[in-house]
Structure formats: structure tokens, C-alpha cells
Amino acid sequence: MAVKVIMPKLGLTMMTGTVVQWYKKEGDAVRKGEDLLDISTEKITNTIECPADGILLKILAPEETELSVGALLAYVGAAGECLDTLNACSNEGNSVTAHVIPLKTNCEEKITPVVPQEKVRIAITPVAKTLAKELNINYEFIVGTGPRGRITREDVEKYAVRVTGEQEKVVQQPTAAAFVASPTYEIIPYTGMRKNIGENMSRSWNLAPKITEHVSVDVSNLVELRLKINKDSKEGEIKVTVTDLLVKLVACALQLRPNINVSLADNNIKVNKDINIGVAVALDSGLTVPVIKNANKKNIFKVSQELKELANKAQTGKLSMDEISGGTFTISNLGVYGSVDFFTPIINQPESAILGVGRIIDTPVAVAGQIVIRPMMGLSLSFDHRVIDGAPAAEFLKELINFIDKPLRVILSNE
Amino acid sequence: MKKITYLQAMREAVRLEMIRDTNVFIAGQDVGVMGSSFGQTAKLLQEFGPQRVVDTPISETATVSLAVGAAALGLRPLITMEFMDFMAVCMDEIINQAAKMRYMLGGKTKIPMVIETLCGGGSSAGAQHSQCLEALFTHIPGLKTITASTPADAKGLMASAIRDDNPVIFIGHRGLLANSGEVPEGEYIIPLGKADIKRSGSDVTIVTWSAMVQKSLAAAELLAKEGIGVEVIDLRSLIPLDKECFLNSMGKTGRLVIVHEAVGTGGFGAEIAAIACDEGFDLLDAPIKRVTAPFTPVPFNSNMEKEYLVNEDKIFQAVKSLYE
């Protein structure tokens, strides 16, 4: 009988996907494992393999349609198989606006099995099956590496990272070969991480009416504290960076101002109890945002160590889905380049605010009527005006400035 | 702490309990002047006198009957069975009397008795002197069945067994009697029903008891060299059973291997496997394996017995098979 091709769940947060491109037409012969179509999500674009041998009987989701996870995309079956019945099936009721979780279509009952096909039993261990279910992964596509080809927990974990993580399969597009005749430019396919970043940023830009508040902060005490902490550190011991300190200070400031640590979803403003700070890490191929969970509850060395480990993993492409999920606020520090004071970062959805950090530069400022030279650092807080107004954002910045001015108490606190 | 043998540890626990509670007495074949065949009761006759160290005729039936009656009337008998195999002789007294009396009298009497016995092969003692019959007792509600793999455990568990108000089958292992180890001095109690993690590991859980603990630890050492981290759980007490201990461990490892010296068919390992499947199904990342003796009597011929018994290599191979 015909096999359904459905919208796969490619990540924990994936609700919908868009059909980018079909590699086959209706009526084409297809083989199991062959590239069938591309699906893009807010994070990645994946090529979906054909689930069975046969004929691509019917495409129900044309290119550029956005559908819920689980929605029917196509049928693959035997030649001449009951097309009339199949035609009756559609994705009505599956549209994004109507239902997040697709309604069960009645197609299954209606399809008359023309060519009886033995159902292949997939060998998978109980724990792997449970995990796949939790992650909403269709394990039929996983290649088992256990004894007798059994799918193990490790296989599911690896697969989950592969389909949801940063190492997604680069989509085969018409590449440089097709443009040999145009020597005046080089073609870099807009795919993979680049495309994900682009789409995320566009979505946030379109979604969130954004304000950015800028302020220049005296960081004398912070710089001094950092030097003191690192002064006696020995070879191999953790050296705390300004970013590490900022993660902790921002987390503690958010604790005082929970109205910044929010996200908007489904007509509800979710006030996050956990304070998970994402830190933007630049990579050759783009950027990624690993998350320090519960940063307000961790001591500075723990924060520092975790951040270093995450940054290393980011560079080597080893971040797990869990390590890049769950952020409630993001910090983007461009200070290290020494060339930026202020900028207007775009919010990392579904978070509602992001802090841009500029360079630290000695600047003449007035203190108690005297002009003195102080190390000043630029802060730029972008926030989503749908849920955060200018005043509470300013209040949050005030708390943060206060912490930056008197960092010791906050750094010593563990809660 | 002092270093003593498994045998000495068992005797020390019995002696301390006899000092502590004058209701405790020993009865069994050759427990007096002879100090038992293996020396478990050596010198206790001199210290406690013939009232409390009672030599019995060669009748296991009579000995267990004596214990059940004495326990029902408030004494705390410890009786010895040099070879576990001989307990087949007195099963009615154990199964139908000792295990049932408290229940059938509505809890109006208690049967605080211990049968101390020794199991195990490896000394070419033949089919009637080498068996591990723990599963005969774990099947009977009303009995507690415990084992010990180290001198310290032997001491702590024996003391708990004597203090328990129910019939306890304490199964020592003849092959372990001469093993020595650090044992806490003075009063030392290990509660019944608590398993012990003898080695931590994150890849495979081995559930075992008695002499197979040492064999499993040796196999774990070999497996560590192959990069496989084995957690060795010594159940110690089969009934009451500490299932949380191995289920927790399975949560970590996803793989379970059960090792026991007794034959596999109907063995207590089957019970562990059933519980693991029932309550830990979603934790499993591989089939459950059992490493046990084959379903045949223990051979007398020493080469055949060597082949028959579970050893490090068989455990090693079973664990490796989970990956192949």
C-alpha cells in the first residue's frame, strides 16, 4: 500500500516546515533513501529522503507551502495505485493557522492496498524508542549500529544532533559549476547555517517592533575586579573574561527585573523562571548561540568554565541541541574587536531582549566636577516593544549599570 | 578495621550476637567439639557451654524442627547446614513450618531463626555437594534469603540475620571462606535488603551475588581495558530485594547482565530479568543477558567442573556480546 511522506519534526521546537523544493515529479519512479524534497524550518534546511521504493503517486504540498509537523506531503506507492482515493486527500485542516498539531487525515482507511507490502519491523531498543518518541523523531530513518542493526540510544542521540544541530546536511544546489561562464563573482550557496541565521534574523525583524537603548558605562571596578580574580591564577586555571562577568551580572540583574526575562507565545507572555543566558559565538561559517543555563545560580568560575567549553564545542561543531536551546536572554559582545561602541542587535526569538556589548575604551568623563579618564564600555539593549516598554528596559539597564559599578557583591552571591 | 577471613568474620558476628543476646544459640552437626567441618563455630562451645552450642544428630529434619519450635517460644536459634545440598532433606520444616507459622498464626508468634549454610562448587565435591540452591528459598514467601561476597559483608549481614524476627537463610560460599579482607571491629550491622555497588561504571550493569561478585569484578577489570565501564552490583540480599539499586543503575547504563553460579533455568537471575523487563523496559538499550551454569548437575571431574562454572571469561564474553 502507499506510503505517506509526512512533514518531519527536525528539531525540538519545530512546529511547521516549508516545502522548498521537490526533486521528483508526480509519476517519477523513486527509490528508498533517495533525495525527495527539501524542507526548511526556522533553523535549518534538510533534504528529506524518500521513505520507500515505488512511484511518487501524488504531491499534496507544492513548493513554498508551509505545513505543520506531521502533515501529509505526498504518497509513494505502486504504479496505478488507487489514485482517485488519494486525490480525495488533502491537507485541509492541516494549515498552520488552524492547527499546530495536524488533524489525523482519514486517508489511511481509504487507501485500498493494491500491492500488499510486508511491514518491515524495525529493530530498536526500548530506551532508543522512548527517546525517539520524546524527541519526536521518526526512527524509521535512523540507521542502527547495534548488534543485528538494532537502533540504540546512541544512534538516536547522534541522529537528533545531526538533524537538529548545526551539522546539517548542506543542500545540493546548483553550484559554481553552473556559473562557470560568469567569472566576475563567486557563488556561495545561501544554505545551511547562513540561511538559518538569515531566516531567523528576518523573522525576528518582521515580528518584533524593536527599540535599542544605548548607554556608556564606567567599568573601572569591573576591570579591576577581573584583574584581581585573574592575578594569582596559575597555568591551566580558569581566567575570567569580561563576557563571563557580564553573563553573571546580567543574569542577576534579570533576577531583579523578571519582566525582561520574558517571551511572547500564543497570546501569552511567558515570564521565564529560569535565567538562561545565550552568548553569541562567531564562527567561520556564521554564528551560534550556546546557552548558560541558570547563570544567576552559578558562581563566576562555573560560568567561565562552561562558557569556554561551549565556545570550544561551537568552534568544532560539537554543540548538542540542548546546549543551544532554552535561552531566555542573549548577550552579543563585539567589544573584543576594539572597533564598535554601540550597535543595534536583533533579538534572538523567542527571547524578548538582547544586550549588545561594545569595546572598553579610555574616555575623559566628568566625575565630581573633574574631568578624569575612565574605561568606558558601550551597552546596547534591544528589546521587543510588544512586551517590554522603554521604561522597564531603562530600569533593567539601571540595575545592570549598578552591578557593573559594584560587581563584587553580585559575583560573590551564589543565588 | 582488621584483616580477617570470611570464615572468621562469620564466626565473629555469631559470637558477638551470642554475647549480646543470651537467647541466641547454635545447633547443628559437629558444631561443638569439632567447631563445625570448616571451623565456623570453633571455640564457641568453650565460651558459651553446651546449653548454647548444641551438637545435633545427623538429621536435618530434626535440627530445623528444633529451631522452629525454639524460635516460636522466643529463643533465637542459629542452625548450620555444612552443605546447602542437604537442605533438600528438611524442606517441609523450612517451607511449610518456619516460613508459614507467623503468617498462619496471625502474627501472634515470630520465628527468629537463621539457617547458616554454605553453597558453591569449585572443589570437585560432586553433584550432591556443590550446588547453589538459593532459588528454592527465594520462591517461598516468609523466608529471607541472603548471601555474602566479602568478609565485611559476611559479618554485617550475619548480625542482621540473627537479629531479624523472621527465618533467614544465610548462604555463605565455601570458595570464599579463606578470603580475607578488612572488617570493621565490634558491632557491625548491614541492613538486609540493601544491595551494594562494588564497582561503578556507566556502560553495563552486572547484577550478581556471592562468589560471582569477585568473578564479575575481575571481568570488569578486563572490560575496562576495552573501554567498557561495568557497574557491579552485589545484591547481597536476594529477598528482600533491592530492585531500585539495579533499576537506577540500568537508567544510567541501559544494559543488564546477570551473573550467578546456580543453573540458569528457574534461577533467581530470571526473576531479576523479569523485573528489569517489567519495570525497566524503557531503560533497556540491549537484551538482558544471563551468565549462569548450564542446566546439568555439577560435574565431579575437575576439568569438567572448571568448564561448567561461570568464570571471568564467560562474563567478559557476555558483556562483549551486547556490542557485537
Interface residues (C-beta under 8 A of the other chain):
Chain A: T125 P126 V127 A128 T130 G146 P147 R150 T152 R153 E154
Chain B: G254 F281 D282 L283 L284 D285 A286 S321 L322 Y323 E324
